[in-house]
Amino acid sequence: MNKAKLKKQLSYMVPQLKLVLIREEFEETQAIRTPSDIARYVEPLRHLPEENFVSFHLDAKNNIIGYQVVSQGTLTASLVHPREVFKSAFLSNANSIIVAHNHPAGSLTASAEDLETTRQLLKAGKLLGVPVVDHIIVSFKGECSIRETYPHLWLESD
């Protein structure tokens, strides 16, 4: 069977998806330089009754160019895999990312699972060329930067 015939037969059997990126008009964002700069973007996470994990995509000037709700979990956990975090970052042509998740019970302290997730994302980001700038924990009590609280995690990944 020749290549053209095979391609025609496969296109009949396998649905083809086309990816089209459309840049929507949006409010101009300020560059994210400090954890407090991201506060207004993570505000919606403050009062959610279950954990949600969100990635924010940044351009080369640290402006937010997109986001993705990576997972919605339970009262105490959300499932996060690096593949899901970085998939949308690639699609938005992100230079780097900031991830955030909420603690519905109000704690601003990173759990062992939070720190392990951060380590995995830092390693994946370094390998993929899309570094993780920070991991923010959000609750009704405020925000906490894991990078500021546990800076050694970023040094380990270098």
Phi, psi and omega per residue, in radians:
M1 nan 2.288 -3.123
N2 -1.361 2.899 -3.031
K3 -1.068 -0.755 -3.110
A4 -1.128 -0.716 -3.136
K5 -1.176 -0.721 3.112
L6 -1.098 -0.774 -3.139
K7 -1.076 -0.721 3.132
K8 -1.132 -0.732 -3.136
Q9 -1.185 -0.723 3.118
L10 -1.156 -0.672 -3.137
S11 -1.160 -0.437 3.073
Y12 -1.293 -0.670 -3.049
M13 -1.506 -0.574 -3.053
V14 -1.915 2.115 3.126
P15 -1.117 2.448 3.137
Q16 -1.807 2.344 3.104
L17 -1.949 2.411 3.077
K18 -1.968 2.319 3.113
L19 -1.696 2.158 3.116
V20 -2.226 2.146 3.104
L21 -1.664 2.236 3.131
I22 -2.112 2.121 3.130
R23 -1.517 2.011 3.123
E24 -1.531 2.655 3.044
E25 -1.208 2.399 3.120
F26 -2.617 2.869 3.124
E27 -1.083 2.405 3.107
E28 -1.076 2.335 -3.138
T29 -1.793 2.710 3.042
Q30 -1.535 2.644 3.113
A31 -1.120 2.469 3.115
I32 -1.553 1.913 -3.121
R33 -1.973 -0.504 -3.110
T34 -2.369 2.826 3.099
P35 -0.992 -0.559 3.138
S36 -1.186 -0.398 3.109
D37 -1.175 -0.423 -3.098
I38 -1.571 -0.151 -3.021
A39 -0.928 -0.772 -3.086
R40 -1.201 -0.438 -3.136
Y41 -1.406 -0.490 3.136
V42 -1.625 -0.075 3.139
E43 -0.844 -0.774 -3.124
P44 -1.055 -0.351 -3.137
L45 -1.356 -0.328 -2.988
R46 -0.946 -0.710 -2.973
H47 -2.013 0.282 3.122
L48 -1.265 2.486 -3.056
P49 -1.401 -0.164 3.091
E50 -2.349 2.794 -3.126
E51 -1.165 2.400 3.037
N52 -2.275 2.475 -3.141
F53 -2.080 2.185 -3.048
V54 -2.205 2.477 3.001
S55 -1.997 2.391 3.090
F56 -1.904 2.269 -3.086
H57 -1.701 2.294 -3.087
L58 -2.019 2.548 3.032
D59 -1.509 -3.023 -3.084
A60 -1.152 -0.325 3.121
K61 -1.757 0.223 -3.138
N62 1.138 0.475 2.989
N63 -1.535 2.474 3.096
I64 -1.283 2.170 3.138
I65 -1.983 -0.080 3.128
G66 3.125 3.029 3.093
Y67 -2.707 2.874 3.040
Q68 -2.573 2.328 2.938
V69 -1.384 1.848 -3.030
V70 -1.315 -0.752 3.116
S71 -2.711 2.676 3.011
Q72 -2.100 2.230 -3.017
G73 -2.023 -2.492 -3.104
T74 -1.856 -2.906 3.104
L75 -1.092 -0.498 -3.012
T76 -2.186 -0.014 -3.082
A77 -2.743 2.703 2.958
S78 -2.444 2.486 -3.101
L79 -1.510 2.193 -3.096
V80 -2.298 2.239 3.059
H81 -2.135 2.369 -3.126
P82 -0.918 -0.611 -3.139
R83 -0.987 -0.766 -3.117
E84 -1.243 -0.603 -3.141
V85 -1.164 -0.791 -3.026
F86 -1.510 -0.313 -3.139
K87 -0.997 -0.897 -3.108
S88 -1.279 -0.486 3.083
A89 -1.091 -0.699 3.090
F90 -1.140 -0.749 -3.108
L91 -1.121 -0.515 3.116
S92 -1.617 0.082 3.120
N93 1.048 0.753 -3.101
A94 -1.252 2.493 3.043
N95 -1.490 -0.571 3.112
S96 -2.759 3.029 3.133
I97 -2.393 2.749 2.914
I98 -2.154 2.311 3.091
V99 -1.920 2.684 -3.136
A100 -2.582 2.587 2.989
H101 -2.579 2.788 -3.090
N102 -1.829 2.705 2.994
H103 -2.010 1.752 -3.081
P104 -1.018 -0.495 -3.118
A105 -1.329 -0.202 3.041
G106 1.864 -0.203 -3.118
S107 -1.165 2.443 3.038
L108 -1.883 0.205 -3.136
T109 -1.630 2.337 3.117
A110 -1.261 2.323 3.066
S111 -1.432 2.964 3.071
A112 -1.027 -0.656 3.127
E113 -1.172 -0.675 3.094
D114 -1.066 -0.760 -3.125
L115 -1.187 -0.670 3.119
E116 -1.187 -0.718 3.075
T117 -1.044 -0.755 3.115
T118 -1.057 -0.795 3.108
R119 -1.008 -0.816 -3.135
Q120 -1.074 -0.763 -3.132
L121 -1.179 -0.655 3.093
L122 -1.086 -0.768 3.124
K123 -1.125 -0.800 -3.135
A124 -1.116 -0.763 -3.138
G125 -1.072 -0.709 3.111
K126 -1.130 -0.780 3.136
L127 -1.115 -0.690 -3.071
L128 -1.522 -0.167 3.140
G129 1.395 0.360 3.089
V130 -2.240 1.491 -3.039
P131 -1.152 2.632 3.052
V132 -1.574 2.034 -3.104
V133 -1.324 -0.714 -3.121
D134 -2.857 2.859 3.021
H135 -2.235 2.058 -3.046
I136 -1.852 2.290 3.007
I137 -1.747 2.334 -3.057
V138 -2.159 2.424 2.979
S139 -2.613 3.113 3.117
F140 -1.142 -0.191 3.109
K141 -1.563 -0.169 -3.140
G142 2.398 -2.645 -3.132
E143 -2.248 2.705 3.080
C144 -2.428 2.240 3.108
S145 -1.534 2.112 3.071
I146 -1.180 -0.572 3.120
R147 -1.104 -0.700 3.117
E148 -1.283 -0.612 -3.086
T149 -1.414 -0.616 -3.111
Y150 -2.249 1.105 -3.059
P151 -1.089 -0.408 -3.139
H152 -1.080 -0.435 3.104
L153 -1.070 -0.671 3.139
W154 -1.293 -0.554 3.094
L155 -1.238 -0.630 3.098
E156 -1.082 -0.611 -3.046
S157 -1.419 -0.196 3.137
D158 -1.343 nan nan
